[in-house]
Amino acid sequence: MDRPSLLERLRAFNRWTNSWAGSIAVAVGIWIVLRSYLIEAFRIPSASMENTLLVGDFLFVSKVIYGGEFEVPLIGFRCCRAPSFAEPQRDGIVVFRSVEDSTPNLNIVKRVIGEAGDTLQMVHDTVYRNGRRLEEPYALHLMDQTREPDFRLAQIRAWQLPHYVGRDTAHYHPTTRDWGPVVVSAGHFFVMGDNRDESYDSRFWGFLPRAHIVGKPVIIYFSIATDPLRIRWNRILRPPK
């Protein structure tokens, strides 16, 4: 029986690699579409949402509810946003893309405190929305009163002044614990982390554009602690609230 020639072997290998390459390309394409429009896995990297979400929680985030957008991972290419089935609600948790130019592809999770048209104010760590004090059983305050660096205070004042509806703008000097009243712009939301002393949120960088909201966390599918290393079995399959 004649053995295949080297050329025949090369042709067979080329057919095999082309077949696998095509299959992999199709699989990757399907994964990108599902990740963009249906559901995405998300890991909590920081303590900004404690105790609602803990470092080491792994979430499934629904993209379809708020209208997914085709996105190629790593390169940040986005297009073809789908229509939404709902709008983010006050007090709900959302995942969104950073609004800052230095981290354009960073996904962040926070809680919606106000929507367009709401008048918001914080007085000694207590939030008021449209003149009514919010009951926030999820809010966590762990640190004593501390002064923010001057550049942070300047950052807060700079973005809030155009939206400030108080009487004395000249003497308005907001902090992370005392600010407002400010009115949320059309097409925007105001978001904050539940761990108020560890969260870099709308208090610092301003209102969140609706277009940046990419999804809603629906369930914690896995959770692991590192100190000591252990699986948090009691958190698995819990919806974040």
Residue, then its C-alpha position, 0 to 999 in steps of 0.5 A: m500500500d502506497r504511503p501518502s506523499l508529503l504534499e498530500r499530507l500537507r494538504a490534509f493538514n491544511r484541510w484539518t486546520n481550516s476546519w478547526a479554525g472555522s469552527i473556532a471562529v464560529a464559536v467565538g462569534i456566537w460567544i461574542v453575540l451572546r455576551s453582547y446581547l444576552i448575558e455576561a459573567f461579571r466578577i466583583p473586584s472591590a468592596s464598593m458594594e458591600n454588604t450587598l455584593l462582596v469581593g469574590d462574588f461572580l454574577f450573571v448580568s442580563k444584557v437584554i433587559y436594558g438593550g445590549e450592544f455588540e462589543v468586541p472584547l479587549i479592543g472596545f469596538r461597539c455598535c448596533r445597540a438593541p432596543s431595551f425591554a425596560e429602564p433602570q429603576r430607582d434603588g436597583i443595581v446596574v452594571f455600566r461602562s465607566v464615564e472617565d476617559s482613563t478607563p473607557n472599557l471598565n465595567i462598574v456596578k452601583r445602585v441607582i439613587g436618582e433618575a432624570g428630574d430627581t432632586l437629590q441631596m445628602v445631609h450627614d450621610t442621609v440621602y434625600r430624594n425629592g425632599r423625602r428621606l431615603e430608607e437605605p438598609y443596604a447603605l454601609h458606613l464604616m469610617d469616621q468622618t474624614r476630609e477628602p483631599d482638596f482636589r477631590l472636593a474641587q472635582i465634586r464642586a466643579w461638576q455639581l455647580p451647574h446642577y445645584v439648585g441651592r441659593d448660595t452658589a458662592h459658598y457652596h462647598p460639597t463633600t462626599r457626605d454633604w452635598g446638594p440639592v442637585v437636579v439629575s439631567a435628562g437622559h442620566f442617572f445618579v449612582m452610588g455604591d452601598n459601601r459609601d466610604e469605599s465607593y468612587d461614584s456619581r458623587f465624584w464624577g457626576f451623572l451617569p449617561r443612560a447609554h453607558i448602562v449595559g445590564k442588570p445583575v440577576i444572580i450570584y452564581f459563585s462566591i469565593a472568599t480569600d481570607p481565609l480561602r473558602i467558598r461562600w455556599n450561602r451566597i450561591l444562586r442568590p439574586p443581588k438586592 
